[in-house]
Amino acid sequence: MKPIVSDMLNKVQSPEPSTNGSKPAPRTFPPDASIVLVGIRGCGKRSLGFVAATALKRRFITEDHYFREVTNLTRQEYLKQHGSQEFQRRDIEVLKMMLDNHRTGCVMECGLGSMTRPVQEHLRRYARANPVIHLVRDMGRIQQLLGLEDQAMRLFKEGDPLHRMCSNFEFYNVEDRTRASDDGSPDRRSADYSFKLQEVKEDFTRFVQFITGLDVNYSSYDSPFVLLETPPELRSFTHAIFVRSTDLIADNVKLAELESGGDAIELCVDRWSTEMPATISKQVSVLRRNARAPIILSIDTSATGVGATAPYFNILEHGLRLGVEYLAVDLTQDRIQLASIVRGRGNTKIIGQQVFSPTSSVWGPDSVTIYHDAETLGCQLVRLLRVATAREDNSAVIEFSNKIRALPGNHPPLIAYNIGALGRTSQVFNSTLTSVSHPAISGSKHEHDPTITSHDAVRALFQSYILDPLKFYISGESVAYSLSPAMHNAAYQHCGMGHTYSIPPAPSLAVLDQIGRDPHFGGSSVVQPWRVAVYQKLASKSRHAEAIGAINTIMPLRGNDGTIFPLTEQASRRNQAGRVLGWYGENTDWVGIMTCITRHLSPRNAISARTTALVIGAGGMARAAIYAMLRLGCRKIFIYNRTRMRAEEVARHFNSWAAEDGDVVRVLGSLKQDWPDDVQPSLVASCVPADPDRDEPPANFEMPDQWLGSTTGGVILELAYKPLDTPLLRQMRRLRSETGRPWVLSDGLENVTEQGIAQFELMTGRKAPRRLMTYEVLRNYVGDSGRFDEKTIQARLDGVEVEVET
């Protein structure tokens, strides 16, 4: 195809000057509007197109395939038969046909034709009714992948900005942090194999779900206690880590540490030039990947070259292109252009902001007027800040905030506090998305940058008795070796909370009844054999716990005068003591299992109508695994258990729950029988308990050879972790080494960590420090060969599959 590339590049049009942002592209579309991916060769259109189609359950159409479908010739064959000029004419014609004939229900990849004037003009019109995503990638990496000469890369670099003019979204394809051989291809037989698009798959899935509105006002959890269910502006005492773009450029930020210490990341743009759009695109992608939190894009108008009207609105427009969750706009800017930005926001929430000078009136009637003006403009949130000159200003802002919150009806959430050293008290007590600093950010601080961290603010709330230290427990038998106290207590300390997590000195159901009525009871993990008994004591439970028929977490339900507060109020009262009137039951085992599955599934094994799964065991963990698979869309699940009667009971339970889909769970009677379906399992969860009861064997299961026919490999989840290296994992490593099939293995510690992270966020309402909690699990685990050494711990933290010595 190199002659085609050369001819096409020579006809690339020079980019036109950017607009001043007065007419942002539309970003609100019907939910089934087709998505188009554009960008230069090597940017990842083919791979990410497949990821998007899988995530959205749509048909994926590539330009090469469609060209052959229309002409009955490959593009190379057509070029050879008809010559370059006729090929280019036909190529453009077919590309337009592909777009026009597939307006809904598809994801489409555009090739080099997107850099020609006719297709550019067609895409501009197309983008008025459909999302058109410009994919960007590091140019050096593209040159390395394609083996292009400098001249060809120069033409690519000159032409790629054209895609910004015919698209309404942009996504920067950040390289995965995979362990790979020198040629960039992971060895699928090696112990540290991992799917090389694992991280960008998660990034791009979230991106397309956001811009299409699939994850707006929707969650797979459906619980007021789950952080993903409630946006940070509707939770209590949330924080946004403030990061300047210049600090990222100067490498002053330890990115991996940003995963905790904030409910969102505020990226402040304080530099702008012709090169900055791609830089900001990359920064947003890098922050999303490391922090796994919503992005607020703001602009420092005092920075040189940023505050002028044209660059200011260009930055705002670029923020909308990146699909950031929040965009802060300066309410003192041109009202007409601000209104245009609001109209083109798509699913991005607009924060109307004004910073008052120290000489302005102290939170008086003018502030109320500005709040209402922002509301009239169409802002989803309003942020008003003032440089404090006296400590009394903190009382004034609290009085102002109470006045706004007392307004009748529904109004945008208010963010209001004083900035500067004298304003720290108001920063602590502001309830919504306070900008905070972070220990991971070095470099010189600007005059009005945040000085307190989330840890500082939360600790101050406990010290001032706004929040109360609570007592958390793990309840059940055989909990002496539990890793939960180590990871939860470390997380409490890291976040600045005064809670404790412990094992009761003499665990029993009677003791649980006693500590569970303590006004300072915060919640408890529940393990076997008490789950059934505790399940029967619950005053309320999540629909997930009801569907699974098992719980692993209880939380206090508080109230007054014998009346239990509504669940939404219970969620807002977390971290506050009070009379306990009942218990709420939840199950986080399924969340941990679902997280492990989605993390390790490659696009080739993405769950579809043909996906087949296998669950070993019939206890509570097996029920959680089946539920997680059903939630992910798997509708062919087989279950094997040594005691067939228990497997049949579990199958009946879920087939009744999913009655509209028919029998989704079927029982395997014997290890000797052939696999009963033409599609071999690509998803296996072994739920044989580490500490067996009388009805369950120990964790010594191996897969029959006749059940291992998946040519695409898949994911093996081993949920036992005593011992950690089970016969099943050893068997699958041997199989992977012998066949080269890409089986990804997840051992029991991964699930222990993930369900614990979900449990921490559920019980505290704070974002979990994932890496710290994972580290504590690994540091405190004692296996048959003793503890992990530091090298092994770091390798596992980095996602490397490490074989455990037995």
C-alpha positions in Angstrom: 0.0 0.0 0.0 3.0 2.3 0.1 2.3 3.8 -3.4 -1.2 4.7 -2.2 0.2 6.3 1.0 2.7 8.4 -1.0 0.1 9.7 -3.5 -2.5 10.4 -0.8 0.0 12.3 1.4 1.1 14.5 -1.6 -2.5 15.6 -2.0 -3.0 16.5 1.7 -4.5 19.9 2.1 -2.8 22.5 4.4 -4.7 23.0 7.6 -6.8 26.2 7.8 -6.6 28.6 10.8 -8.6 27.5 13.8 -11.8 29.3 14.6 -12.3 31.4 17.7 -14.6 28.9 19.2 -17.8 30.9 18.6 -19.6 27.9 17.0 -18.7 24.7 18.8 -19.5 21.4 17.0 -22.7 19.7 18.3 -22.0 16.9 20.7 -25.5 15.6 21.6 -26.7 12.8 19.3 -29.3 10.0 19.3 -28.0 7.1 21.3 -27.6 4.9 18.3 -25.8 7.5 16.1 -22.8 5.8 14.4 -19.3 6.7 15.4 -16.5 7.5 13.0 -12.8 7.2 13.8 -10.3 9.4 11.8 -6.6 9.9 12.1 -3.3 9.1 10.4 -2.0 5.6 9.9 -0.7 4.0 13.0 -2.9 6.0 15.4 -4.9 2.8 16.4 -8.2 3.2 14.4 -8.5 -0.5 13.7 -7.8 -1.7 17.3 -9.8 1.1 19.0 -12.7 0.7 16.5 -13.0 -2.9 17.6 -12.9 -1.9 21.2 -15.6 0.7 20.7 -17.8 -1.7 18.7 -17.5 -4.3 21.4 -18.2 -1.9 24.2 -21.3 -0.4 22.5 -22.4 -3.7 20.9 -22.3 -2.3 17.4 -21.2 -3.4 14.0 -17.6 -2.5 13.2 -16.9 -1.5 9.6 -13.4 -0.9 8.2 -12.7 1.1 5.1 -10.7 -1.8 3.5 -13.5 -4.3 4.1 -16.2 -2.0 2.7 -14.1 -1.1 -0.3 -13.8 -4.8 -1.2 -17.5 -5.3 -0.5 -18.5 -2.6 -3.0 -15.9 -3.2 -5.7 -15.2 -6.9 -5.3 -11.5 -6.0 -5.3 -9.0 -5.1 -2.6 -7.7 -1.6 -2.7 -4.3 -2.8 -3.9 -5.9 -4.9 -6.7 -8.1 -1.9 -7.7 -5.0 0.4 -7.8 -3.1 -2.1 -10.0 -6.0 -2.6 -12.4 -7.3 1.0 -12.7 -4.3 3.3 -11.8 -3.7 5.8 -9.1 -6.0 8.6 -10.3 -9.1 6.3 -10.8 -8.3 4.5 -7.5 -8.3 7.8 -5.5 -11.6 8.9 -7.1 -13.3 5.6 -6.4 -11.8 5.4 -2.9 -13.3 8.8 -2.0 -16.6 7.8 -3.5 -16.8 4.5 -1.6 -15.8 6.2 1.7 -18.6 8.6 1.3 -21.0 5.7 0.6 -19.8 3.9 3.7 -20.6 7.0 5.9 -23.9 7.8 4.3 -25.3 4.2 4.3 -24.5 3.6 8.0 -25.8 6.5 9.9 -26.8 4.4 13.0 -25.7 1.4 14.9 -22.1 1.2 13.7 -18.5 2.2 14.4 -16.5 3.0 11.3 -12.8 3.5 10.5 -11.7 6.0 7.9 -8.4 5.7 6.2 -6.1 8.1 4.4 -9.0 9.5 2.4 -10.0 11.5 5.5 -7.0 13.8 4.7 -8.4 14.9 1.3 -10.5 17.9 0.8 -13.7 16.1 -0.5 -13.8 13.7 2.4 -12.9 16.5 4.9 -15.9 18.5 3.7 -18.1 15.4 3.9 -17.0 14.6 7.4 -17.7 18.2 8.6 -21.3 17.7 7.5 -21.4 14.2 9.0 -20.2 15.6 12.3 -23.3 17.7 12.6 -25.3 14.5 13.4 -22.7 11.9 14.4 -19.7 11.7 16.7 -16.5 11.9 14.7 -13.4 11.0 16.9 -9.9 12.2 15.9 -7.4 9.6 17.3 -4.0 11.0 18.2 -0.8 9.1 19.1 2.8 9.9 19.7 4.4 10.6 16.3 7.7 8.9 17.2 5.9 5.7 18.1 3.9 5.8 14.8 7.1 6.3 12.8 8.6 3.3 14.6 5.6 1.1 14.1 5.2 1.9 10.4 8.9 2.2 9.5 8.3 5.4 7.7 11.0 7.8 6.4 11.3 11.3 7.8 9.7 12.9 4.7 6.5 10.8 5.0 6.3 11.5 8.7 6.7 15.2 8.1 3.7 15.1 5.7 1.7 13.1 8.4 2.5 15.7 11.0 1.5 18.6 8.7 -1.8 16.9 7.7 -3.0 15.4 10.9 -4.3 18.8 12.3 -6.9 18.7 9.5 -8.7 16.0 11.4 -9.5 18.5 14.2 -11.4 20.6 11.7 -13.7 17.7 10.6 -14.3 16.0 14.0 -16.1 16.9 17.2 -14.1 14.7 19.6 -10.5 13.8 20.2 -8.8 10.9 22.0 -5.1 10.5 22.6 -4.0 6.9 22.4 -1.5 6.5 25.2 0.8 3.5 25.1 0.0 0.7 27.5 2.5 0.0 30.3 3.0 -3.6 29.3 6.0 -5.8 29.7 7.0 -6.6 26.2 9.9 -8.0 24.2 12.1 -5.6 22.2 9.9 -5.7 19.2 6.9 -4.5 21.2 5.0 -7.8 21.0 4.4 -9.5 24.4 5.3 -13.2 24.5 2.0 -14.9 25.1 3.8 -18.0 26.5 5.7 -16.0 29.1 4.6 -15.8 32.7 4.3 -12.0 32.5 2.1 -12.0 29.4 -0.7 -9.5 29.5 -3.0 -8.3 26.8 -1.1 -5.3 25.2 -4.2 -3.2 24.8 -5.5 -3.8 28.2 -5.3 -0.3 29.6 -6.2 1.6 26.4 -9.2 -0.7 26.1 -10.5 0.4 29.4 -9.7 4.1 28.6 -11.4 4.1 25.2 -14.4 2.1 26.5 -15.1 4.7 29.1 -14.6 7.5 26.6 -17.1 6.2 24.0 -19.6 5.3 26.8 -19.4 8.9 28.0 -19.7 10.7 24.7 -22.6 8.5 23.7 -24.3 9.0 27.0 -24.3 5.3 27.8 -22.9 5.9 31.3 -24.7 9.2 32.0 -27.5 8.7 34.6 -26.8 5.0 34.4 -24.7 2.6 36.5 -24.4 -1.2 36.7 -24.5 -0.9 40.5 -27.7 1.1 41.1 -26.9 1.9 44.8 -26.6 5.2 46.5 -23.6 3.8 48.5 -21.5 3.1 45.4 -19.2 5.9 44.3 -19.8 5.3 40.6 -23.5 5.7 41.2 -23.4 9.2 42.5 -21.4 12.0 40.9 -18.9 13.8 43.2 -21.0 17.0 43.3 -23.8 15.1 45.0 -21.6 13.5 47.6 -20.3 15.0 50.8 -16.9 16.6 51.2 -15.4 15.7 47.8 -12.1 17.0 46.5 -10.4 17.7 43.2 -6.6 17.3 42.9 -5.3 20.5 41.2 -2.7 19.9 38.5 -1.2 22.5 36.2 -0.4 21.6 32.6 3.1 23.1 33.0 3.8 20.8 35.9 3.0 17.8 33.8 5.2 19.2 31.0 8.0 19.7 33.5 7.5 16.1 34.8 6.8 17.5 38.3 4.0 15.0 38.9 4.3 11.4 40.1 1.3 10.2 38.1 0.8 6.8 39.7 0.2 8.4 43.1 -2.8 10.5 41.8 -5.0 7.4 42.1 -6.0 8.5 45.6 -6.4 11.9 47.4 -9.2 13.2 45.3 -12.6 12.4 43.8 -11.7 14.2 40.6 -8.6 15.7 38.8 -8.6 19.4 37.9 -6.2 20.0 35.0 -5.5 23.8 34.8 -4.3 24.9 31.4 -1.7 27.7 32.0 0.0 27.6 28.6 -1.2 27.7 25.0 0.4 27.5 21.6 -0.1 25.7 18.3 1.4 22.5 19.8 -0.6 22.6 23.0 -3.9 20.9 21.7 -2.1 17.6 21.3 -0.3 18.1 24.6 -3.5 18.7 26.5 -5.1 15.7 24.8 -2.3 13.5 26.0 -2.4 15.0 29.5 -6.1 14.3 29.8 -5.6 10.7 28.7 -2.6 10.2 31.0 -4.5 11.6 34.0 -7.5 9.5 33.3 -5.5 6.4 33.1 -3.5 7.0 36.4 -6.2 8.6 38.5 -9.3 6.8 37.2 -11.3 9.8 38.2 -13.4 12.5 36.4 -11.5 15.3 34.8 -12.2 19.0 35.4 -10.6 21.2 32.8 -10.0 24.8 33.9 -7.9 27.7 32.6 -5.6 30.1 34.3 -6.5 33.4 32.6 -3.6 35.2 34.3 -1.1 33.0 32.4 0.6 34.7 29.4 -1.2 34.2 26.1 -4.1 32.3 27.7 -6.5 35.0 28.8 -7.1 36.6 25.5 -10.5 35.9 23.9 -9.5 33.8 21.0 -7.1 31.3 22.8 -9.5 31.2 25.8 -12.4 29.9 23.8 -10.2 27.7 21.7 -9.1 25.9 24.9 -12.7 25.6 26.1 -13.7 24.1 22.7 -10.8 21.7 22.9 -11.9 20.6 26.4 -15.3 19.7 25.0 -13.6 17.8 22.2 -11.8 15.7 24.8 -15.0 14.7 26.5 -13.9 15.9 29.9 -16.5 15.4 32.6 -16.4 19.0 33.8 -15.4 22.2 32.1 -14.9 25.4 34.2 -15.8 28.6 32.3 -15.0 32.2 33.5 -18.3 34.0 34.0 -16.7 37.3 33.2 -15.9 36.3 29.6 -18.1 37.2 26.5 -21.7 36.0 27.3 -22.6 35.1 23.8 -19.6 32.9 23.3 -20.1 31.3 26.7 -23.7 30.5 25.8 -22.4 28.8 22.6 -20.0 26.7 24.7 -22.8 25.6 26.9 -25.0 24.6 23.9 -22.2 22.5 22.5 -21.2 20.8 25.8 -22.6 17.3 25.0 -22.4 15.3 28.2 -19.8 17.6 29.8 -21.0 19.5 32.8 -20.2 23.2 32.8 -18.9 24.8 36.0 -19.6 28.6 35.9 -16.7 30.2 37.8 -15.8 33.6 39.1 -12.9 34.5 41.3 -13.4 37.7 43.3 -10.6 40.1 44.1 -9.8 40.8 47.8 -11.3 44.3 47.3 -14.7 42.9 46.3 -17.6 42.8 48.7 -17.6 39.9 51.1 -20.1 37.3 49.9 -23.0 39.8 49.7 -25.9 40.3 47.3 -23.6 40.5 44.3 -22.5 36.9 44.8 -26.2 35.8 44.9 -26.8 37.6 41.6 -23.7 36.0 40.0 -24.9 32.6 41.1 -28.3 33.1 39.5 -26.7 34.4 36.3 -24.6 31.3 36.0 -27.7 29.2 36.5 -29.5 31.2 33.8 -26.6 30.6 31.5 -27.1 26.9 31.8 -24.2 25.9 34.1 -24.6 22.6 35.9 -22.4 23.8 38.8 -21.4 27.2 40.1 -17.9 27.8 41.6 -17.4 31.2 43.4 -14.0 31.9 45.0 -12.6 34.9 46.8 -9.1 35.7 48.1 -9.5 35.9 51.9 -8.2 39.0 53.7 -9.4 38.1 57.2 -10.5 35.0 59.0 -14.0 36.4 59.3 -14.4 35.9 55.6 -14.8 32.2 56.3 -17.9 32.8 58.4 -19.3 35.0 55.6 -18.9 32.3 52.9 -20.6 29.7 55.1 -23.5 32.0 55.6 -23.7 32.7 51.8 -23.6 29.0 51.1 -26.4 28.3 53.5 -28.5 31.0 51.8 -28.1 29.4 48.4 -28.8 25.9 49.7 -32.0 27.2 51.3 -33.4 28.4 48.0 -36.6 26.5 47.1 -36.6 24.0 44.2 -33.6 22.4 42.4 -30.6 24.5 41.7 -27.0 23.9 40.5 -24.6 22.6 43.3 -22.6 25.4 44.7 -18.8 25.3 45.2 -17.9 28.3 47.4 -14.8 29.0 49.6 -12.0 31.4 50.2 -8.6 30.9 48.7 -5.2 31.7 50.2 -3.8 30.8 53.5 -6.6 32.6 55.5 -9.3 30.7 53.6 -8.3 27.2 54.6 -11.1 26.8 57.1 -13.7 27.4 54.4 -11.9 25.0 52.1 -12.2 22.3 54.7 -15.9 22.9 55.2 -16.9 23.3 51.6 -18.7 20.2 50.7 -18.4 20.0 47.0 -15.2 19.5 44.9 -12.8 21.6 46.8 -9.5 22.0 44.9 -6.7 20.4 46.8 -3.0 19.9 46.5 -1.2 16.5 46.5 2.1 15.2 47.8 2.8 13.8 44.3 3.1 17.3 42.8 6.3 19.2 43.2 7.6 22.4 41.6 6.9 26.0 42.6 3.4 26.9 43.8 1.5 29.8 42.3 0.1 32.4 44.7 -3.5 31.1 44.9 -2.9 27.4 44.2 -4.4 25.0 46.8 -2.3 24.4 49.9 -4.2 21.7 51.7 -4.5 18.1 50.6 -7.5 15.8 50.8 -5.8 14.1 53.7 -5.5 17.4 55.5 -9.2 18.3 54.9 -10.6 15.0 56.0 -8.5 14.8 59.1 -9.7 18.4 60.0 -13.3 17.2 59.6 -12.7 14.4 62.1 -10.8 16.7 64.5 -13.6 19.2 64.4 -16.2 16.5 65.1 -18.0 17.0 61.8 -17.1 13.4 61.1 -16.8 10.6 63.7 -14.3 7.8 64.1 -16.2 4.5 63.5 -15.4 0.9 64.2 -15.3 -1.7 61.4 -14.9 -5.4 61.7 -14.6 -8.7 59.9 -17.0 -11.4 61.2 -17.1 -15.1 60.7 -15.0 -18.2 61.5 -11.4 -18.6 60.5 -10.7 -14.9 60.1 -7.5 -14.8 62.1 -5.4 -14.8 58.8 -7.7 -12.2 57.1 -5.9 -9.6 55.1 -8.8 -7.1 55.5 -7.6 -5.3 58.7 -4.2 -4.5 57.1 -5.6 -3.0 53.9 -8.5 -1.2 55.4 -6.5 0.4 58.3 -3.8 1.5 55.9 -6.4 3.1 53.7 -8.1 4.9 56.7 -4.8 6.4 57.7 -3.8 7.4 54.2 -7.1 9.2 53.7 -7.0 11.0 57.1 -9.9 9.1 58.6 -10.0 8.1 62.3 -11.7 4.7 61.8 -10.5 1.3 62.9 -10.9 -2.1 61.4 -10.4 -5.2 63.6 -11.3 -8.8 64.3 -13.6 -9.1 67.3 -11.7 -10.8 70.2 -14.3 -13.6 70.6 -16.2 -13.7 67.2 -19.7 -15.0 67.4 -23.1 -14.1 66.1 -24.0 -12.8 69.6 -20.9 -10.6 69.6 -21.8 -9.3 66.1 -25.3 -8.4 67.3 -23.7 -6.5 70.2 -21.1 -4.5 68.2 -23.5 -4.0 65.4 -25.8 -1.9 67.6 -23.0 0.3 68.9 -23.6 4.0 67.8 -20.0 4.0 66.4 -20.5 0.8 64.4 -19.4 1.5 60.8 -19.9 -1.8 59.1 -18.6 -5.3 58.9 -17.3 -7.8 56.4 -19.1 -11.1 56.8 -17.6 -14.5 55.8 -18.7 -18.1 56.1 -20.4 -19.7 57.8 -22.4 -16.6 59.0 -23.5 -15.2 55.7 -26.9 -17.0 55.7 -27.7 -16.2 59.3 -26.8 -12.5 58.9 -28.7 -12.4 55.6 -31.8 -13.2 57.6 -31.2 -10.4 60.0 -31.1 -7.5 57.5 -33.6 -4.7 57.5 -32.7 -3.9 53.9 -30.4 -5.2 51.2 -29.2 -4.2 47.7 -30.9 -5.7 44.7 -27.5 -7.4 43.9 -27.5 -9.1 47.2 -31.0 -10.3 46.6 -30.2 -11.5 43.1 -27.1 -13.4 44.4 -28.8 -14.7 47.5 -25.7 -13.9 49.6 -24.0 -10.9 51.2 -20.4 -10.2 52.4 -20.9 -6.7 53.8 -23.3 -5.2 56.3 -23.6 -1.5 57.1 -25.6 0.4 59.8 -28.9 1.9 59.1 -29.4 4.9 61.4 -32.5 6.9 62.2 -34.5 8.9 64.7 -37.5 8.1 66.8 -37.5 4.5 65.5 -37.7 5.6 61.8 -34.8 4.6 59.5 -33.5 7.4 57.3 -33.9 6.8 53.5 -30.9 5.1 51.8 -29.8 8.3 50.0 -29.6 10.0 53.4 -27.8 7.0 54.9 -25.2 7.3 52.2 -24.6 11.0 53.0 -24.3 10.2 56.7 -21.5 7.7 56.3 -18.6 8.6 58.6 -21.0 9.9 61.2 -22.0 8.0 64.4 -25.6 7.6 65.5 -28.2 5.2 66.7 -28.3 2.0 64.7 -31.9 0.8 63.9 -31.0 -2.0 61.5 -28.4 -3.4 59.0 -28.1 -3.0 55.2 -26.6 -5.9 53.3 -24.5 -5.7 50.2 -22.2 -8.1 48.2 -18.9 -6.8 46.8 -17.6 -10.2 45.8 -19.4 -9.9 42.4 -17.8 -6.4 41.9 -14.3 -7.8 42.5 -14.9 -10.7 40.1 -16.4 -8.4 37.5 -13.4 -6.0 37.8 -11.0 -8.9 37.3 -12.9 -10.2 34.3 -13.1 -6.9 32.5 -9.5 -6.1 33.2 -8.2 -9.3 31.6 -10.6 -9.9 28.8 -9.0 -9.1 25.4 -11.3 -7.7 22.6 -11.0 -11.0 20.9 -12.7 -12.7 23.8 -15.1 -9.8 24.5 -18.4 -11.1 25.9 -20.9 -11.7 23.1 -23.8 -14.1 22.3 -21.3 -16.9 21.7 -19.4 -16.4 25.0 -19.3 -19.5 27.1 -18.3 -19.5 30.8 -17.7 -22.1 33.4 -18.0 -21.8 37.2 -16.6 -24.4 39.5 -18.3 -24.7 42.9 -21.8 -23.9 44.2 -21.3 -21.7 47.3 -21.6 -18.0 47.8 -18.6 -17.1 45.8 -19.9 -19.2 42.9 -23.2 -17.3 43.0 -21.3 -14.0 42.9 -19.2 -15.2 39.9 -22.4 -16.2 38.0 -24.0 -12.9 38.8 -21.0 -10.9 37.6 -20.9 -12.9 34.3 -24.6 -12.3 33.8 -24.2 -8.6 34.5 -21.4 -8.5 31.9 -23.8 -10.0 29.3 -22.7 -13.7 29.3 -25.8 -15.9 28.7 -24.2 -19.4 28.5 -22.8 -20.4 31.9 -22.1 -23.9 32.9 -21.6 -24.9 36.6 -19.8 -27.9 37.9 -19.9 -29.0 41.6 -18.9 -32.2 43.2 -22.4 -32.3 44.9 -24.7 -32.0 41.9 -27.7 -31.2 43.9 -26.2 -27.9 45.1 -25.2 -27.0 41.5 -28.8 -27.6 40.4 -30.1 -25.4 43.2 -27.8 -22.5 42.1 -28.8 -23.0 38.4 -32.5 -22.9 39.3 -32.0 -19.7 41.3 -30.4 -17.8 38.5 -32.6 -19.3 35.7 -35.5 -18.0 37.7 -33.9 -14.6 38.1 -33.0 -14.3 34.4 -36.2 -16.1 33.2 -36.7 -13.9 30.2 -33.4 -15.2 28.8 -34.2 -18.8 29.2 -31.9 -21.3 30.9 -28.7 -19.3 31.2 -27.1 -21.6 33.7 -26.7 -25.3 33.0 -25.2 -28.0 35.2 -22.4 -30.3 34.2 -22.8 -33.7 35.7 -19.3 -35.2 35.4 -15.7 -34.2 34.8 -15.6 -37.1 32.2 -18.3 -35.8 29.9 -17.5 -34.0 26.7 -18.1 -30.2 26.6 -21.8 -30.0 25.7 -21.6 -26.9 23.4 -19.8 -26.1 20.2 -18.2 -23.1 21.8 -15.5 -23.9 24.4 -15.4 -21.8 27.6 -13.2 -18.7 27.4 -14.1 -17.6 30.9 -13.5 -19.8 33.9 -14.0 -19.0 37.6 -12.9 -21.6 40.2 -14.8 -20.9 43.4 -13.7 -23.9 45.4 -13.1 -22.5 48.9 -9.7 -22.3 50.4 -11.1 -23.5 53.8 -13.5 -26.3 52.8 -16.6 -27.1 54.8 -18.0 -30.6 55.0 -19.7 -30.4 51.5 -16.8 -28.9 49.5 -13.4 -30.3 48.4 -10.2 -28.3 48.9 -8.9 -26.1 46.2 -7.3 -28.9 44.1 -9.4 -28.7 40.9 -8.0 -29.2 37.5 -9.8 -28.8 34.1 -10.5 -31.8 32.0 -8.6 -31.7 28.7 -11.9 -31.8 26.8 -12.9 -28.5 28.3 -9.8 -26.7 27.2 -10.4 -26.2 23.5 -10.7 -22.4 23.3 -8.4 -21.4 20.5 -8.5 -17.8 21.6 -7.6 -18.6 25.2 -9.5 -16.5 27.8 -9.5 -15.7 31.5 -9.0 -18.0 34.4 -10.1 -16.7 37.8 -8.9 -18.7 40.8 -10.6 -17.3 43.8 -8.9 -19.4 46.4 -5.7 -18.0 47.9 -4.8 -20.6 50.5 -2.7 -21.9 48.8 -2.1 -19.2 46.2 -0.6 -21.3 43.5 -3.3 -23.9 43.0 -3.3 -27.0 40.8 -5.6 -25.2 38.3 -3.2 -22.3 37.9 -0.2 -24.6 37.4 -2.2 -26.6 34.8 -3.1 -23.5 32.9 0.5 -22.2 32.8 1.6 -25.5 31.4 -1.1 -25.4 28.8 -0.2 -21.8 27.8 3.4 -22.7 27.5 2.7 -25.8 25.3 0.0 -24.2 23.0 0.8 -20.5 23.0 -2.9 -19.8 23.6 -3.4 -16.5 25.4 -4.9 -17.5 28.7 -4.7 -14.8 31.3 -4.5 -16.0 34.9 -5.9 -14.1 37.9 -5.2 -15.6 41.4 -7.2 -15.2 44.6 -5.3 -12.2 45.9 -6.4 -10.1 43.0 -10.0 -10.7 43.8 -9.5 -10.3 47.6 -8.0 -6.8 46.8 -10.7 -5.8 44.4 -13.7 -6.8 46.5 -11.9 -5.1 49.5 -11.5 -1.8 47.5 -15.2 -1.9 46.6 -16.0 -2.6 50.2 -13.9 0.3 51.5 -15.6 2.8 49.1 -19.0 1.4 49.9 -18.6 1.8 53.7 -16.7 5.1 53.8 -17.8 7.0 50.7 -14.2 7.9 50.0 -12.2 6.9 46.9 -9.9 4.0 47.8 -6.1 4.2 47.5 -6.0 1.2 45.3 -2.2 0.8 45.0 -1.7 1.1 48.8 -4.4 -1.4 49.6 -3.0 -3.8 47.0 0.5 -3.3 48.5 -0.8 -4.1 52.0 -2.4 -7.3 50.9 0.8 -8.5 49.2 3.0 -7.3 52.1 0.9 -9.1 54.7 0.1 -12.3 52.8 1.9 -15.4 54.2 2.0 -18.4 51.9 3.5 -21.8 52.1 6.8 -20.3 51.0 6.6 -17.3 53.4 6.1 -13.7 52.5 6.6 -12.0 49.1 9.9 -10.2 48.6 9.8 -6.5 47.6 10.7 -7.3 44.0 7.7 -9.7 43.6 5.4 -7.2 45.3 6.5 -4.4 42.9 6.1 -6.7 39.9 2.6 -7.6 40.9 1.7 -3.9 41.6 2.8 -3.2 38.0 0.5 -5.9 36.7 3.1 -8.6 35.9 1.9 -12.1 36.4 4.4 -13.7 38.8 4.5 -17.4 39.3 4.6 -18.3 43.0 7.0 -20.9 44.3 5.4 -23.9 45.9 
